Amino acid sequence: QTKYDFTMMRVFLCVALLCLVIFGILAIFLHDKCLDTQILIGGHHKYSISPKEYIFAVLNLYLDIINLFVDILRIIRFIHKLK
């Protein structure tokens, strides 16, 4: 037996677990996109892009969006194959 009663926190813990799972799944797909955006917008970091490299920056974000769309299509195809 424990001296603490966690039954009152059951709903809160379930919601917190659900949020962690959802954000974990989102982080799998959006990590690179967030990092690339940080590099483009951020100024004084380890990695930065100069204003002269704007074409590279735009192509980088464009490809991130395309790859995100492709990842979503792969997930939909995988779910469709399971049915």
C-alpha positions in Angstrom: 0.0 0.0 0.0 1.1 3.5 -0.7 0.4 6.5 1.5 -0.6 8.7 -1.5 -4.0 8.3 -3.3 -3.7 9.0 -7.0 -7.3 8.1 -7.9 -8.3 11.8 -7.9 -5.7 12.5 -10.6 -6.8 9.7 -12.9 -8.4 12.0 -15.5 -5.6 14.5 -15.4 -3.0 11.8 -15.9 -4.9 10.3 -18.8 -5.2 13.7 -20.5 -1.5 14.4 -19.9 -0.5 11.0 -21.3 -2.7 11.6 -24.4 -1.1 15.0 -25.0 2.4 13.6 -24.7 1.6 10.9 -27.2 0.1 13.4 -29.7 3.0 15.8 -29.3 5.4 12.9 -29.7 3.9 11.8 -32.9 3.9 15.4 -34.2 7.5 15.8 -33.2 8.5 12.9 -35.4 7.2 14.7 -38.5 7.8 18.3 -37.6 11.2 18.2 -35.9 13.1 18.9 -39.1 10.7 21.6 -40.2 10.9 23.4 -36.9 14.7 23.2 -37.0 14.8 24.6 -40.6 12.5 27.4 -39.7 14.6 28.2 -36.6 17.7 28.3 -38.8 16.0 30.6 -41.3 14.5 33.0 -38.8 17.1 32.9 -36.1 19.9 35.3 -36.1 22.8 34.5 -33.9 22.8 30.7 -33.6 25.3 28.0 -34.4 23.7 27.6 -37.8 22.3 30.5 -39.7 21.5 31.5 -43.3 22.6 34.9 -44.6 20.2 37.1 -46.5 22.2 36.3 -49.7 21.0 32.7 -49.4 17.3 33.4 -49.7 16.8 31.0 -52.6 18.2 28.2 -50.6 16.0 29.1 -47.7 12.8 29.2 -49.7 13.6 25.9 -51.4 14.4 24.4 -48.0 11.0 25.4 -46.6 9.2 24.3 -49.8 10.8 20.9 -49.7 9.9 20.5 -46.0 6.2 21.2 -46.8 6.3 18.7 -49.7 8.0 16.0 -47.5 5.4 16.6 -44.8 2.6 16.0 -47.4 4.4 12.8 -48.6 4.7 11.6 -45.0 1.0 12.1 -44.4 0.2 10.3 -47.7 2.3 7.3 -46.6 0.5 7.1 -43.2 -2.9 7.2 -45.0 -1.7 4.5 -47.4 -0.5 2.4 -44.5 -3.8 2.7 -42.7 -5.7 2.0 -45.8 -3.7 -1.3 -46.4 -4.5 -2.4 -42.8 -8.3 -2.4 -43.6 
